[in-house]
Amino acid sequence: MILDRPSVYRYPQLAKDPLLTGANSANPSNRLWAKVVDVLFVYLVSLAFGMLLQAAHFIAPLLLFSFMEQWGRGQSPGKWLLGLHTIEAPKGTPVSILSAFIRNIPVILLIWGIFCSGFLGWLIFTIAALVAGFESYFIYTLKTGVRVGDIVSNTRVFDYKDEHTKFIEQFLKDEKRI
């Protein structure tokens, strides 16, 4: 069975939209919650593997944040859950491993700061938290919703509704009626 090409190939105009002044953007709250889901997922995996091997606390976040979007063809677990998709602009292809690593450096450092002890851990965590806050500010204030990681790695995040996202939305609407 041949898998359908990722949806991003069907929307080349999203890839051509200017990075800083374009009209297309993802829902800022969905981006934030998707990142929270991803950070919790990576933190728990790092914690679990860290019980077996101490170095896994540092290797797992690096590998997972670099490969998650690649494995999901532009969607990490949080983006998949909330209906978001990451592409490389202006090609319109799913994000590469290098771009995924670059755009996630702040959250990788954030998790490393949690697992480091002493002053070094506090310093790494504080710097990463400040950068993450700065990026969140850009997501909410810029028209396109890009963050520094998107600019440096030349990526875009946009809303993408597929069958599972529509199912989740319908489920939530049905739950509100009860």
DASULNOR-V700422 format. One record per residue. N is the residue number from 1. SS is DSSP state (H for helix, E for strand, - for the rest). PHI is phi in radians with two decimals (999 if undefined). Layout:
n->N ss->SS phi->PHI
n->N ss->SS phi->PHI
This chain:
n->1 ss->- phi->999
n->2 ss->- phi->-1.58
n->3 ss->- phi->-1.29
n->4 ss->- phi->-1.14
n->5 ss->- phi->-1.08
n->6 ss->- phi->-0.96
n->7 ss->H phi->-1.04
n->8 ss->H phi->-1.08
n->9 ss->H phi->-1.21
n->10 ss->H phi->-1.43
n->11 ss->- phi->-2.20
n->12 ss->H phi->-1.15
n->13 ss->H phi->-1.12
n->14 ss->H phi->-1.17
n->15 ss->H phi->-1.25
n->16 ss->H phi->-1.44
n->17 ss->- phi->-1.07
n->18 ss->- phi->-0.97
n->19 ss->- phi->-1.10
n->20 ss->- phi->-1.73
n->21 ss->- phi->-2.12
n->22 ss->- phi->-1.22
n->23 ss->- phi->-1.68
n->24 ss->- phi->-1.58
n->25 ss->- phi->-2.64
n->26 ss->- phi->-1.53
n->27 ss->- phi->-1.07
n->28 ss->H phi->-1.03
n->29 ss->H phi->-1.15
n->30 ss->H phi->-1.12
n->31 ss->H phi->-1.09
n->32 ss->H phi->-1.11
n->33 ss->H phi->-1.18
n->34 ss->H phi->-1.09
n->35 ss->H phi->-1.19
n->36 ss->H phi->-1.08
n->37 ss->H phi->-1.05
n->38 ss->H phi->-1.13
n->39 ss->H phi->-1.12
n->40 ss->H phi->-1.10
n->41 ss->H phi->-1.05
n->42 ss->H phi->-1.15
n->43 ss->H phi->-1.06
n->44 ss->H phi->-1.16
n->45 ss->H phi->-1.13
n->46 ss->H phi->-1.09
n->47 ss->H phi->-1.12
n->48 ss->H phi->-1.13
n->49 ss->H phi->-1.25
n->50 ss->H phi->-1.14
n->51 ss->H phi->-1.22
n->52 ss->H phi->-1.52
n->53 ss->- phi->-2.53
n->54 ss->- phi->-0.98
n->55 ss->- phi->-1.17
n->56 ss->H phi->-1.11
n->57 ss->H phi->-1.04
n->58 ss->H phi->-1.84
n->59 ss->H phi->-1.37
n->60 ss->H phi->-1.04
n->61 ss->H phi->-1.08
n->62 ss->H phi->-1.06
n->63 ss->H phi->-1.22
n->64 ss->H phi->-1.12
n->65 ss->H phi->-1.20
n->66 ss->H phi->-1.37
n->67 ss->H phi->-1.87
n->68 ss->H phi->-0.98
n->69 ss->H phi->-1.23
n->70 ss->H phi->-1.18
n->71 ss->H phi->-1.12
n->72 ss->- phi->-1.56
n->73 ss->- phi->0.89
n->74 ss->- phi->1.76
n->75 ss->- phi->-2.26
n->76 ss->- phi->-1.42
n->77 ss->H phi->-0.98
n->78 ss->H phi->-1.16
n->79 ss->H phi->-1.17
n->80 ss->H phi->-1.10
n->81 ss->H phi->-1.12
n->82 ss->H phi->-1.78
n->83 ss->- phi->1.26
n->84 ss->E phi->-2.13
n->85 ss->E phi->-2.50
n->86 ss->E phi->-1.93
n->87 ss->E phi->-2.26
n->88 ss->E phi->-1.59
n->89 ss->- phi->-1.61
n->90 ss->- phi->-1.68
n->91 ss->- phi->-1.24
n->92 ss->- phi->1.41
n->93 ss->E phi->-1.72
n->94 ss->E phi->-1.01
n->95 ss->- phi->-1.07
n->96 ss->- phi->-1.45
n->97 ss->H phi->-1.09
n->98 ss->H phi->-1.13
n->99 ss->H phi->-1.11
n->100 ss->H phi->-1.11
n->101 ss->H phi->-1.10
n->102 ss->H phi->-1.07
n->103 ss->H phi->-1.25
n->104 ss->- phi->-1.91
n->105 ss->H phi->-0.95
n->106 ss->H phi->-1.04
n->107 ss->H phi->-1.34
n->108 ss->H phi->-1.11
n->109 ss->H phi->-1.13
n->110 ss->H phi->-1.03
n->111 ss->H phi->-1.20
n->112 ss->H phi->-1.07
n->113 ss->H phi->-1.09
n->114 ss->H phi->-1.17
n->115 ss->H phi->-1.50
n->116 ss->- phi->-1.37
n->117 ss->- phi->-1.90
n->118 ss->H phi->1.34
n->119 ss->H phi->-1.10
n->120 ss->H phi->-1.07
n->121 ss->H phi->-1.09
n->122 ss->H phi->-1.09
n->123 ss->H phi->-1.13
n->124 ss->H phi->-1.07
n->125 ss->H phi->-1.08
n->126 ss->H phi->-1.11
n->127 ss->H phi->-1.11
n->128 ss->H phi->-1.13
n->129 ss->H phi->-1.15
n->130 ss->H phi->-1.13
n->131 ss->H phi->-1.13
n->132 ss->H phi->-1.09
n->133 ss->H phi->-1.14
n->134 ss->H phi->-1.08
n->135 ss->H phi->-1.18
n->136 ss->H phi->-1.09
n->137 ss->H phi->-1.02
n->138 ss->H phi->-1.12
n->139 ss->H phi->-1.04
n->140 ss->H phi->-1.46
n->141 ss->H phi->-1.79
n->142 ss->- phi->-1.36
n->143 ss->- phi->-1.02
n->144 ss->- phi->-1.47
n->145 ss->- phi->1.24
n->146 ss->- phi->-1.40
n->147 ss->- phi->-2.06
n->148 ss->H phi->-1.00
n->149 ss->H phi->-1.06
n->150 ss->H phi->-1.19
n->151 ss->H phi->-1.17
n->152 ss->H phi->-1.14
n->153 ss->H phi->-1.64
n->154 ss->- phi->1.00
n->155 ss->E phi->-2.14
n->156 ss->E phi->-2.30
n->157 ss->E phi->-2.07
n->158 ss->E phi->-2.41
n->159 ss->E phi->-1.22
n->160 ss->- phi->-2.48
n->161 ss->- phi->-1.78
n->162 ss->- phi->-2.09
n->163 ss->H phi->-1.07
n->164 ss->H phi->-1.19
n->165 ss->H phi->-1.17
n->166 ss->H phi->-1.12
n->167 ss->H phi->-1.11
n->168 ss->H phi->-1.10
n->169 ss->H phi->-1.06
n->170 ss->H phi->-1.14
n->171 ss->H phi->-1.06
n->172 ss->H phi->-1.15
n->173 ss->H phi->-1.14
n->174 ss->H phi->-1.14
n->175 ss->H phi->-1.16
n->176 ss->H phi->-1.21
n->177 ss->H phi->-1.32
n->178 ss->- phi->-1.29
